[in-house]
Amino acid sequence: MAGFVNYVKESFGELKHNVSWPTMAEAQSLTILVAVFSTLFSLAVWGVDTVFSKVISYYFHLIN
């Protein structure tokens, strides 16, 4: 248990003193960038899924 407590203390110390955090403006711009690419990626996956779904439906319609 003492090892875990020491680990948590050292982790917080490292986050506070050794990590270089982005500025608020950088964080906001990166958040927007991630949101835009996530939306584009989800639309691409939706498109591929729709196309494959239609192709598979058409294939099973042909063999019936």
All heavy atoms as a GROMACS GRO file, in nm:
protein
  510
    1MET      N    1   0.082  -0.120   0.000
    1MET     CA    2   0.000   0.000   0.000
    1MET      C    3   0.087   0.126   0.000
    1MET      O    4   0.054   0.223  -0.065
    1MET     CB    5  -0.092  -0.003   0.122
    1MET     CG    6  -0.190   0.111   0.126
    1MET     SD    7  -0.308   0.096  -0.007
    1MET     CE    8  -0.418   0.225   0.034
    2ALA      N    9   0.196   0.122   0.074
    2ALA     CA   10   0.285   0.239   0.080
    2ALA      C   11   0.347   0.266  -0.057
    2ALA      O   12   0.370   0.382  -0.093
    2ALA     CB   13   0.394   0.218   0.184
    3GLY      N   14   0.373   0.159  -0.132
    3GLY     CA   15   0.428   0.176  -0.267
    3GLY      C   16   0.331   0.248  -0.359
    3GLY      O   17   0.372   0.331  -0.440
    4PHE      N   18   0.203   0.217  -0.344
    4PHE     CA   19   0.101   0.281  -0.427
    4PHE      C   20   0.089   0.429  -0.393
    4PHE      O   21   0.080   0.514  -0.482
    4PHE     CB   22  -0.034   0.211  -0.408
    4PHE     CG   23  -0.146   0.275  -0.484
    4PHE    CD1   24  -0.154   0.262  -0.622
    4PHE    CD2   25  -0.241   0.350  -0.419
    4PHE    CE1   26  -0.256   0.323  -0.693
    4PHE    CE2   27  -0.344   0.411  -0.489
    4PHE     CZ   28  -0.352   0.397  -0.626
    5VAL      N   29   0.089   0.461  -0.264
    5VAL     CA   30   0.079   0.600  -0.221
    5VAL      C   31   0.198   0.679  -0.272
    5VAL      O   32   0.185   0.791  -0.322
    5VAL     CB   33   0.067   0.609  -0.067
    5VAL    CG1   34   0.076   0.753  -0.020
    5VAL    CG2   35  -0.062   0.546  -0.019
    6ASN      N   36   0.316   0.621  -0.263
    6ASN     CA   37   0.438   0.686  -0.313
    6ASN      C   38   0.428   0.708  -0.464
    6ASN      O   39   0.467   0.814  -0.516
    6ASN     CB   40   0.560   0.603  -0.277
    6ASN     CG   41   0.689   0.677  -0.306
    6ASN    OD1   42   0.695   0.799  -0.294
    6ASN    ND2   43   0.790   0.603  -0.346
    7TYR      N   44   0.376   0.609  -0.534
    7TYR     CA   45   0.359   0.620  -0.680
    7TYR      C   46   0.268   0.736  -0.715
    7TYR      O   47   0.296   0.815  -0.806
    7TYR     CB   48   0.304   0.488  -0.735
    7TYR     CG   49   0.262   0.495  -0.879
    7TYR    CD1   50   0.357   0.495  -0.982
    7TYR    CD2   51   0.128   0.504  -0.915
    7TYR    CE1   52   0.320   0.504  -1.114
    7TYR    CE2   53   0.089   0.512  -1.046
    7TYR     CZ   54   0.185   0.511  -1.146
    7TYR     OH   55   0.148   0.520  -1.278
    8VAL      N   56   0.155   0.748  -0.645
    8VAL     CA   57   0.060   0.855  -0.672
    8VAL      C   58   0.123   0.991  -0.642
    8VAL      O   59   0.110   1.086  -0.721
    8VAL     CB   60  -0.070   0.835  -0.591
    8VAL    CG1   61  -0.160   0.957  -0.601
    8VAL    CG2   62  -0.144   0.710  -0.638
    9LYS      N   63   0.196   1.003  -0.532
    9LYS     CA   64   0.261   1.130  -0.497
    9LYS      C   65   0.364   1.169  -0.604
    9LYS      O   66   0.370   1.284  -0.647
    9LYS     CB   67   0.330   1.120  -0.361
    9LYS     CG   68   0.235   1.125  -0.244
    9LYS     CD   69   0.313   1.116  -0.113
    9LYS     CE   70   0.219   1.115   0.005
    9LYS     NZ   71   0.292   1.104   0.133
   10GLU      N   72   0.445   1.072  -0.646
   10GLU     CA   73   0.546   1.101  -0.748
   10GLU      C   74   0.480   1.137  -0.881
   10GLU      O   75   0.529   1.223  -0.954
   10GLU     CB   76   0.638   0.981  -0.764
   10GLU     CG   77   0.734   0.963  -0.649
   10GLU     CD   78   0.823   0.842  -0.666
   10GLU    OE1   79   0.813   0.772  -0.770
   10GLU    OE2   80   0.904   0.816  -0.574
   11SER      N   81   0.369   1.070  -0.914
   11SER     CA   82   0.299   1.100  -1.039
   11SER      C   83   0.247   1.243  -1.039
   11SER      O   84   0.262   1.316  -1.138
   11SER     CB   85   0.183   1.003  -1.060
   11SER     OG   86   0.232   0.872  -1.076
   12PHE      N   87   0.184   1.285  -0.929
   12PHE     CA   88   0.135   1.422  -0.921
   12PHE      C   89   0.249   1.523  -0.925
   12PHE      O   90   0.238   1.628  -0.987
   12PHE     CB   91   0.049   1.442  -0.796
   12PHE     CG   92  -0.094   1.398  -0.814
   12PHE    CD1   93  -0.142   1.287  -0.747
   12PHE    CD2   94  -0.179   1.468  -0.899
   12PHE    CE1   95  -0.273   1.246  -0.764
   12PHE    CE2   96  -0.310   1.427  -0.916
   12PHE     CZ   97  -0.357   1.315  -0.848
   13GLY      N   98   0.360   1.490  -0.859
   13GLY     CA   99   0.476   1.579  -0.862
   13GLY      C  100   0.531   1.594  -1.002
   13GLY      O  101   0.567   1.705  -1.044
   14GLU      N  102   0.535   1.484  -1.075
   14GLU     CA  103   0.586   1.491  -1.212
   14GLU      C  104   0.491   1.571  -1.301
   14GLU      O  105   0.534   1.652  -1.384
   14GLU     CB  106   0.602   1.350  -1.269
   14GLU     CG  107   0.666   1.349  -1.406
   14GLU     CD  108   0.709   1.211  -1.451
   14GLU    OE1  109   0.721   1.121  -1.366
   14GLU    OE2  110   0.730   1.195  -1.571
   15LEU      N  111   0.360   1.551  -1.284
   15LEU     CA  112   0.263   1.628  -1.362
   15LEU      C  113   0.273   1.777  -1.332
   15LEU      O  114   0.254   1.862  -1.419
   15LEU     CB  115   0.121   1.579  -1.334
   15LEU     CG  116   0.083   1.445  -1.395
   15LEU    CD1  117  -0.052   1.399  -1.343
   15LEU    CD2  118   0.082   1.452  -1.546
   16LYS      N  119   0.302   1.811  -1.207
   16LYS     CA  120   0.306   1.951  -1.167
   16LYS      C  121   0.436   2.020  -1.210
   16LYS      O  122   0.434   2.136  -1.250
   16LYS     CB  123   0.291   1.960  -1.015
   16LYS     CG  124   0.273   2.099  -0.964
   16LYS     CD  125   0.242   2.099  -0.815
   16LYS     CE  126   0.218   2.238  -0.764
   16LYS     NZ  127   0.190   2.240  -0.621
   17HIS      N  128   0.548   1.948  -1.204
   17HIS     CA  129   0.678   2.013  -1.225
   17HIS      C  130   0.747   1.978  -1.356
   17HIS      O  131   0.827   2.059  -1.405
   17HIS     CB  132   0.772   1.980  -1.108
   17HIS     CG  133   0.718   2.023  -0.975
   17HIS    ND1  134   0.703   2.155  -0.941
   17HIS    CD2  135   0.673   1.952  -0.869
   17HIS    CE1  136   0.654   2.164  -0.819
   17HIS    NE2  137   0.633   2.042  -0.772
   18ASN      N  138   0.723   1.863  -1.412
   18ASN     CA  139   0.801   1.819  -1.529
   18ASN      C  140   0.726   1.821  -1.660
   18ASN      O  141   0.787   1.814  -1.765
   18ASN     CB  142   0.855   1.678  -1.505
   18ASN     CG  143   0.952   1.672  -1.388
   18ASN    OD1  144   1.005   1.775  -1.347
   18ASN    ND2  145   0.974   1.553  -1.335
   19VAL      N  146   0.594   1.828  -1.657
   19VAL     CA  147   0.516   1.824  -1.780
   19VAL      C  148   0.499   1.967  -1.830
   19VAL      O  149   0.467   2.058  -1.754
   19VAL     CB  150   0.378   1.758  -1.754
   19VAL    CG1  151   0.291   1.767  -1.878
   19VAL    CG2  152   0.397   1.613  -1.713
   20SER      N  153   0.520   1.985  -1.960
   20SER     CA  154   0.496   2.118  -2.018
   20SER      C  155   0.354   2.118  -2.074
   20SER      O  156   0.324   2.048  -2.170
   20SER     CB  157   0.598   2.150  -2.127
   20SER     OG  158   0.593   2.056  -2.230
   21TRP      N  159   0.268   2.196  -2.011
   21TRP     CA  160   0.128   2.201  -2.050
   21TRP      C  161   0.109   2.305  -2.159
   21TRP      O  162   0.174   2.408  -2.161
   21TRP     CB  163   0.042   2.237  -1.928
   21TRP     CG  164   0.048   2.132  -1.822
   21TRP    CD1  165   0.127   2.131  -1.712
   21TRP    CD2  166  -0.026   2.010  -1.818
   21TRP    NE1  167   0.106   2.018  -1.639
   21TRP    CE2  168   0.014   1.942  -1.702
   21TRP    CE3  169  -0.121   1.952  -1.901
   21TRP    CZ2  170  -0.040   1.818  -1.666
   21TRP    CZ3  171  -0.173   1.830  -1.866
   21TRP    CH2  172  -0.134   1.764  -1.751
   22PRO      N  173   0.017   2.279  -2.253
   22PRO     CA  174  -0.009   2.379  -2.358
   22PRO      C  175  -0.083   2.499  -2.300
   22PRO      O  176  -0.149   2.488  -2.196
   22PRO     CB  177  -0.097   2.304  -2.458
   22PRO     CG  178  -0.163   2.197  -2.377
   22PRO     CD  179  -0.064   2.159  -2.270
   23THR      N  180  -0.072   2.610  -2.370
   23THR     CA  181  -0.149   2.728  -2.329
   23THR      C  182  -0.297   2.702  -2.358
   23THR      O  183  -0.333   2.609  -2.430
   23THR     CB  184  -0.103   2.852  -2.406
   23THR    OG1  185  -0.134   2.832  -2.545
   23THR    CG2  186   0.044   2.880  -2.387
   24MET      N  187  -0.382   2.787  -2.301
   24MET     CA  188  -0.526   2.771  -2.323
   24MET      C  189  -0.560   2.784  -2.471
   24MET      O  190  -0.642   2.708  -2.524
   24MET     CB  191  -0.604   2.874  -2.241
   24MET     CG  192  -0.753   2.859  -2.253
   24MET     SD  193  -0.812   2.699  -2.198
   24MET     CE  194  -0.863   2.741  -2.035
   25ALA      N  195  -0.496   2.876  -2.541
   25ALA     CA  196  -0.522   2.894  -2.685
   25ALA      C  197  -0.481   2.770  -2.764
   25ALA      O  198  -0.554   2.726  -2.854
   25ALA     CB  199  -0.449   3.016  -2.736
   26GLU      N  200  -0.365   2.712  -2.731
   26GLU     CA  201  -0.321   2.590  -2.797
   26GLU      C  202  -0.417   2.475  -2.769
   26GLU      O  203  -0.451   2.398  -2.859
   26GLU     CB  204  -0.181   2.551  -2.750
   26GLU     CG  205  -0.070   2.639  -2.801
   26GLU     CD  206   0.064   2.603  -2.740
   26GLU    OE1  207   0.069   2.560  -2.622
   26GLU    OE2  208   0.165   2.617  -2.811
   27ALA      N  209  -0.459   2.463  -2.644
   27ALA     CA  210  -0.551   2.355  -2.607
   27ALA      C  211  -0.684   2.369  -2.681
   27ALA      O  212  -0.739   2.269  -2.729
   27ALA     CB  213  -0.574   2.355  -2.456
   28GLN      N  214  -0.733   2.491  -2.694
   28GLN     CA  215  -0.860   2.512  -2.765
   28GLN      C  216  -0.846   2.479  -2.913
   28GLN      O  217  -0.933   2.414  -2.971
   28GLN     CB  218  -0.907   2.656  -2.746
   28GLN     CG  219  -0.959   2.684  -2.608
   28GLN     CD  220  -0.992   2.831  -2.586
   28GLN    OE1  221  -0.945   2.918  -2.658
   28GLN    NE2  222  -1.072   2.858  -2.484
   29SER      N  223  -0.738   2.523  -2.975
   29SER     CA  224  -0.721   2.496  -3.118
   29SER      C  225  -0.701   2.347  -3.143
   29SER      O  226  -0.754   2.293  -3.241
   29SER     CB  227  -0.606   2.577  -3.177
   29SER     OG  228  -0.483   2.536  -3.123
   30LEU      N  229  -0.628   2.279  -3.056
   30LEU     CA  230  -0.610   2.136  -3.073
   30LEU      C  231  -0.740   2.060  -3.048
   30LEU      O  232  -0.767   1.959  -3.115
   30LEU     CB  233  -0.500   2.085  -2.979
   30LEU     CG  234  -0.358   2.130  -3.013
   30LEU    CD1  235  -0.260   2.087  -2.905
   30LEU    CD2  236  -0.316   2.075  -3.148
   31THR      N  237  -0.821   2.107  -2.955
   31THR     CA  238  -0.950   2.044  -2.930
   31THR      C  239  -1.040   2.056  -3.052
   31THR      O  240  -1.107   1.959  -3.091
   31THR     CB  241  -1.018   2.107  -2.808
   31THR    OG1  242  -0.933   2.089  -2.694
   31THR    CG2  243  -1.153   2.046  -2.781
   32ILE      N  244  -1.041   2.174  -3.113
   32ILE     CA  245  -1.121   2.193  -3.235
   32ILE      C  246  -1.070   2.103  -3.347
   32ILE      O  247  -1.148   2.041  -3.419
   32ILE     CB  248  -1.121   2.341  -3.276
   32ILE    CG1  249  -1.199   2.423  -3.174
   32ILE    CG2  250  -1.178   2.361  -3.417
   32ILE    CD1  251  -1.186   2.572  -3.189
   33LEU      N  252  -0.938   2.096  -3.361
   33LEU     CA  253  -0.878   2.010  -3.464
   33LEU      C  254  -0.919   1.864  -3.444
   33LEU      O  255  -0.959   1.796  -3.540
   33LEU     CB  256  -0.726   2.024  -3.460
   33LEU     CG  257  -0.647   1.951  -3.566
   33LEU    CD1  258  -0.674   2.011  -3.703
   33LEU    CD2  259  -0.499   1.957  -3.534
   34VAL      N  260  -0.913   1.815  -3.321
   34VAL     CA  261  -0.951   1.676  -3.292
   34VAL      C  262  -1.100   1.656  -3.320
   34VAL      O  263  -1.140   1.554  -3.377
   34VAL     CB  264  -0.917   1.639  -3.146
   34VAL    CG1  265  -0.983   1.509  -3.105
   34VAL    CG2  266  -0.766   1.631  -3.128
   35ALA      N  267  -1.183   1.753  -3.284
   35ALA     CA  268  -1.327   1.740  -3.309
   35ALA      C  269  -1.357   1.734  -3.459
   35ALA      O  270  -1.439   1.652  -3.503
   35ALA     CB  271  -1.401   1.856  -3.244
   36VAL      N  272  -1.289   1.818  -3.537
   36VAL     CA  273  -1.312   1.819  -3.682
   36VAL      C  274  -1.268   1.687  -3.745
   36VAL      O  275  -1.343   1.626  -3.823
   36VAL     CB  276  -1.239   1.939  -3.748
   36VAL    CG1  277  -1.234   1.925  -3.899
   36VAL    CG2  278  -1.305   2.069  -3.707
   37PHE      N  279  -1.149   1.640  -3.710
   37PHE     CA  280  -1.102   1.515  -3.769
   37PHE      C  281  -1.183   1.395  -3.720
   37PHE      O  282  -1.206   1.300  -3.796
   37PHE     CB  283  -0.952   1.494  -3.742
   37PHE     CG  284  -0.866   1.568  -3.840
   37PHE    CD1  285  -0.795   1.679  -3.800
   37PHE    CD2  286  -0.856   1.528  -3.972
   37PHE    CE1  287  -0.716   1.750  -3.890
   37PHE    CE2  288  -0.779   1.597  -4.063
   37PHE     CZ  289  -0.708   1.708  -4.022
   38SER      N  290  -1.230   1.398  -3.597
   38SER     CA  291  -1.316   1.291  -3.547
   38SER      C  292  -1.447   1.286  -3.624
   38SER      O  293  -1.496   1.179  -3.660
   38SER     CB  294  -1.344   1.308  -3.398
   38SER     OG  295  -1.226   1.296  -3.324
   39THR      N  296  -1.503   1.404  -3.651
   39THR     CA  297  -1.627   1.411  -3.728
   39THR      C  298  -1.605   1.361  -3.870
   39THR      O  299  -1.684   1.281  -3.922
   39THR     CB  300  -1.680   1.556  -3.730
   39THR    OG1  301  -1.701   1.599  -3.596
   39THR    CG2  302  -1.809   1.566  -3.808
   40LEU      N  303  -1.497   1.405  -3.934
   40LEU     CA  304  -1.467   1.359  -4.070
   40LEU      C  305  -1.444   1.209  -4.075
   40LEU      O  306  -1.493   1.140  -4.166
   40LEU     CB  307  -1.346   1.433  -4.126
   40LEU     CG  308  -1.365   1.582  -4.154
   40LEU    CD1  309  -1.233   1.646  -4.195
   40LEU    CD2  310  -1.471   1.604  -4.260
   41PHE      N  311  -1.372   1.156  -3.976
   41PHE     CA  312  -1.345   1.013  -3.973
   41PHE      C  313  -1.474   0.934  -3.952
   41PHE      O  314  -1.495   0.830  -4.017
   41PHE     CB  315  -1.242   0.981  -3.865
   41PHE     CG  316  -1.200   0.837  -3.863
   41PHE    CD1  317  -1.119   0.787  -3.963
   41PHE    CD2  318  -1.242   0.752  -3.763
   41PHE    CE1  319  -1.081   0.654  -3.963
   41PHE    CE2  320  -1.204   0.621  -3.761
   41PHE     CZ  321  -1.124   0.570  -3.862
   42SER      N  322  -1.560   0.983  -3.862
   42SER     CA  323  -1.686   0.912  -3.838
   42SER      C  324  -1.774   0.914  -3.962
   42SER      O  325  -1.842   0.815  -3.994
   42SER     CB  326  -1.759   0.970  -3.718
   42SER     OG  327  -1.803   1.100  -3.745
   43LEU      N  328  -1.775   1.026  -4.037
   43LEU     CA  329  -1.851   1.031  -4.162
   43LEU      C  330  -1.793   0.936  -4.266
   43LEU      O  331  -1.869   0.872  -4.341
   43LEU     CB  332  -1.853   1.174  -4.216
   43LEU     CG  333  -1.939   1.272  -4.136
   43LEU    CD1  334  -1.918   1.414  -4.189
   43LEU    CD2  335  -2.085   1.233  -4.141
   44ALA      N  336  -1.661   0.924  -4.271
   44ALA     CA  337  -1.598   0.831  -4.366
   44ALA      C  338  -1.634   0.687  -4.330
   44ALA      O  339  -1.668   0.606  -4.418
   44ALA     CB  340  -1.446   0.851  -4.366
   45VAL      N  341  -1.629   0.653  -4.202
   45VAL     CA  342  -1.665   0.517  -4.160
   45VAL      C  343  -1.813   0.490  -4.189
   45VAL      O  344  -1.849   0.382  -4.237
   45VAL     CB  345  -1.634   0.497  -4.010
   45VAL    CG1  346  -1.694   0.368  -3.957
   45VAL    CG2  347  -1.484   0.499  -3.987
   46TRP      N  348  -1.898   0.589  -4.163
   46TRP     CA  349  -2.041   0.574  -4.192
   46TRP      C  350  -2.062   0.549  -4.342
   46TRP      O  351  -2.142   0.465  -4.383
   46TRP     CB  352  -2.117   0.698  -4.147
   46TRP     CG  353  -2.260   0.698  -4.190
   46TRP    CD1  354  -2.363   0.624  -4.140
   46TRP    CD2  355  -2.315   0.774  -4.297
   46TRP    NE1  356  -2.478   0.653  -4.207
   46TRP    CE2  357  -2.452   0.745  -4.306
   46TRP    CE3  358  -2.262   0.867  -4.386
   46TRP    CZ2  359  -2.536   0.803  -4.399
   46TRP    CZ3  360  -2.345   0.925  -4.479
   46TRP    CH2  361  -2.480   0.893  -4.484
   47GLY      N  362  -1.989   0.624  -4.426
   47GLY     CA  363  -2.001   0.608  -4.570
   47GLY      C  364  -1.959   0.470  -4.617
   47GLY      O  365  -2.029   0.405  -4.696
   48VAL      N  366  -1.846   0.422  -4.568
   48VAL     CA  367  -1.797   0.289  -4.605
   48VAL      C  368  -1.895   0.183  -4.557
   48VAL      O  369  -1.927   0.088  -4.629
   48VAL     CB  370  -1.655   0.266  -4.549
   48VAL    CG1  371  -1.614   0.121  -4.564
   48VAL    CG2  372  -1.555   0.358  -4.618
   49ASP      N  373  -1.946   0.199  -4.435
   49ASP     CA  374  -2.043   0.103  -4.382
   49ASP      C  375  -2.170   0.101  -4.466
   49ASP      O  376  -2.224  -0.007  -4.494
   49ASP     CB  377  -2.076   0.141  -4.237
   49ASP     CG  378  -2.174   0.045  -4.175
   49ASP    OD1  379  -2.147  -0.076  -4.173
   49ASP    OD2  380  -2.280   0.093  -4.127
   50THR      N  381  -2.216   0.217  -4.509
   50THR     CA  382  -2.336   0.224  -4.592
   50THR      C  383  -2.314   0.155  -4.726
   50THR      O  384  -2.400   0.078  -4.772
   50THR     CB  385  -2.378   0.371  -4.613
   50THR    OG1  386  -2.400   0.431  -4.485
   50THR    CG2  387  -2.503   0.382  -4.697
   51VAL      N  388  -2.200   0.180  -4.787
   51VAL     CA  389  -2.170   0.118  -4.916
   51VAL      C  390  -2.161  -0.033  -4.900
   51VAL      O  391  -2.222  -0.108  -4.979
   51VAL     CB  392  -2.040   0.177  -4.976
   51VAL    CG1  393  -1.992   0.094  -5.094
   51VAL    CG2  394  -2.061   0.322  -5.017
   52PHE      N  395  -2.088  -0.081  -4.801
   52PHE     CA  396  -2.077  -0.226  -4.781
   52PHE      C  397  -2.213  -0.288  -4.751
   52PHE      O  398  -2.244  -0.398  -4.797
   52PHE     CB  399  -1.978  -0.259  -4.670
   52PHE     CG  400  -1.834  -0.254  -4.714
   52PHE    CD1  401  -1.738  -0.206  -4.627
   52PHE    CD2  402  -1.794  -0.295  -4.839
   52PHE    CE1  403  -1.605  -0.200  -4.666
   52PHE    CE2  404  -1.662  -0.291  -4.878
   52PHE     CZ  405  -1.567  -0.242  -4.791
   53SER      N  406  -2.294  -0.219  -4.673
   53SER     CA  407  -2.427  -0.270  -4.640
   53SER      C  408  -2.512  -0.286  -4.766
   53SER      O  409  -2.580  -0.387  -4.785
   53SER     CB  410  -2.495  -0.176  -4.542
   53SER     OG  411  -2.626  -0.218  -4.515
   54LYS      N  412  -2.506  -0.186  -4.854
   54LYS     CA  413  -2.584  -0.193  -4.979
   54LYS      C  414  -2.530  -0.303  -5.071
   54LYS      O  415  -2.608  -0.374  -5.135
   54LYS     CB  416  -2.584  -0.059  -5.049
   54LYS     CG  417  -2.666   0.045  -4.976
   54LYS     CD  418  -2.675   0.174  -5.053
   54LYS     CE  419  -2.744   0.280  -4.973
   54LYS     NZ  420  -2.886   0.265  -4.960
   55VAL      N  421  -2.398  -0.317  -5.077
   55VAL     CA  422  -2.339  -0.422  -5.161
   55VAL      C  423  -2.379  -0.560  -5.110
   55VAL      O  424  -2.418  -0.648  -5.188
   55VAL     CB  425  -2.185  -0.406  -5.166
   55VAL    CG1  426  -2.119  -0.530  -5.226
   55VAL    CG2  427  -2.147  -0.282  -5.244
   56ILE      N  428  -2.373  -0.580  -4.980
   56ILE     CA  429  -2.409  -0.711  -4.924
   56ILE      C  430  -2.558  -0.737  -4.942
   56ILE      O  431  -2.599  -0.849  -4.977
   56ILE     CB  432  -2.367  -0.718  -4.776
   56ILE    CG1  433  -2.215  -0.724  -4.766
   56ILE    CG2  434  -2.431  -0.837  -4.705
   56ILE    CD1  435  -2.161  -0.712  -4.627
   57SER      N  436  -2.640  -0.636  -4.922
   57SER     CA  437  -2.785  -0.653  -4.944
   57SER      C  438  -2.814  -0.689  -5.091
   57SER      O  439  -2.896  -0.777  -5.118
   57SER     CB  440  -2.859  -0.524  -4.908
   57SER     OG  441  -2.851  -0.500  -4.772
   58TYR      N  442  -2.747  -0.620  -5.182
   58TYR     CA  443  -2.765  -0.650  -5.324
   58TYR      C  444  -2.720  -0.792  -5.355
   58TYR      O  445  -2.788  -0.864  -5.429
   58TYR     CB  446  -2.687  -0.549  -5.408
   58TYR     CG  447  -2.699  -0.572  -5.556
   58TYR    CD1  448  -2.817  -0.543  -5.623
   58TYR    CD2  449  -2.593  -0.622  -5.629
   58TYR    CE1  450  -2.830  -0.564  -5.760
   58TYR    CE2  451  -2.603  -0.644  -5.765
   58TYR     CZ  452  -2.722  -0.615  -5.831
   58TYR     OH  453  -2.733  -0.636  -5.964
   59TYR      N  454  -2.609  -0.835  -5.299
   59TYR     CA  455  -2.558  -0.971  -5.322
   59TYR      C  456  -2.659  -1.074  -5.273
   59TYR      O  457  -2.690  -1.170  -5.345
   59TYR     CB  458  -2.423  -0.989  -5.252
   59TYR     CG  459  -2.373  -1.131  -5.254
   59TYR    CD1  460  -2.322  -1.186  -5.371
   59TYR    CD2  461  -2.380  -1.212  -5.141
   59TYR    CE1  462  -2.278  -1.316  -5.375
   59TYR    CE2  463  -2.336  -1.341  -5.143
   59TYR     CZ  464  -2.285  -1.394  -5.260
   59TYR     OH  465  -2.243  -1.523  -5.264
   60PHE      N  466  -2.710  -1.056  -5.151
   60PHE     CA  467  -2.807  -1.154  -5.100
   60PHE      C  468  -2.938  -1.148  -5.174
   60PHE      O  469  -3.008  -1.249  -5.186
   60PHE     CB  470  -2.828  -1.133  -4.950
   60PHE     CG  471  -2.718  -1.191  -4.865
   60PHE    CD1  472  -2.638  -1.109  -4.790
   60PHE    CD2  473  -2.695  -1.328  -4.864
   60PHE    CE1  474  -2.535  -1.163  -4.713
   60PHE    CE2  475  -2.593  -1.382  -4.788
   60PHE     CZ  476  -2.512  -1.300  -4.711
   61HIS      N  477  -2.973  -1.032  -5.228
   61HIS     CA  478  -3.093  -1.023  -5.312
   61HIS      C  479  -3.074  -1.102  -5.440
   61HIS      O  480  -3.168  -1.164  -5.490
   61HIS     CB  481  -3.124  -0.876  -5.342
   61HIS     CG  482  -3.244  -0.857  -5.427
   61HIS    ND1  483  -3.372  -0.879  -5.381
   61HIS    CD2  484  -3.256  -0.817  -5.556
   61HIS    CE1  485  -3.457  -0.855  -5.478
   61HIS    NE2  486  -3.390  -0.816  -5.586
   62LEU      N  487  -2.953  -1.101  -5.494
   62LEU     CA  488  -2.925  -1.175  -5.618
   62LEU      C  489  -2.929  -1.327  -5.598
   62LEU      O  490  -2.975  -1.399  -5.686
   62LEU     CB  491  -2.787  -1.137  -5.672
   62LEU     CG  492  -2.774  -1.002  -5.741
   62LEU    CD1  493  -2.630  -0.979  -5.785
   62LEU    CD2  494  -2.866  -0.994  -5.862
   63ILE      N  495  -2.882  -1.374  -5.484
   63ILE     CA  496  -2.874  -1.521  -5.465
   63ILE      C  497  -3.006  -1.579  -5.415
   63ILE      O  498  -3.018  -1.702  -5.407
   63ILE     CB  499  -2.758  -1.560  -5.373
   63ILE    CG1  500  -2.776  -1.505  -5.233
   63ILE    CG2  501  -2.626  -1.517  -5.432
   63ILE    CD1  502  -2.671  -1.558  -5.134
   64ASN      N  503  -3.102  -1.497  -5.380
   64ASN     CA  504  -3.231  -1.550  -5.336
   64ASN      C  505  -3.323  -1.573  -5.450
   64ASN      O  506  -3.349  -1.526  -5.542
   64ASN     CB  507  -3.300  -1.457  -5.234
   64ASN     CG  508  -3.244  -1.481  -5.096
   64ASN    OD1  509  -3.195  -1.588  -5.070
   64ASN    ND2  510  -3.254  -1.382  -5.013
   0.00000   0.00000   0.00000
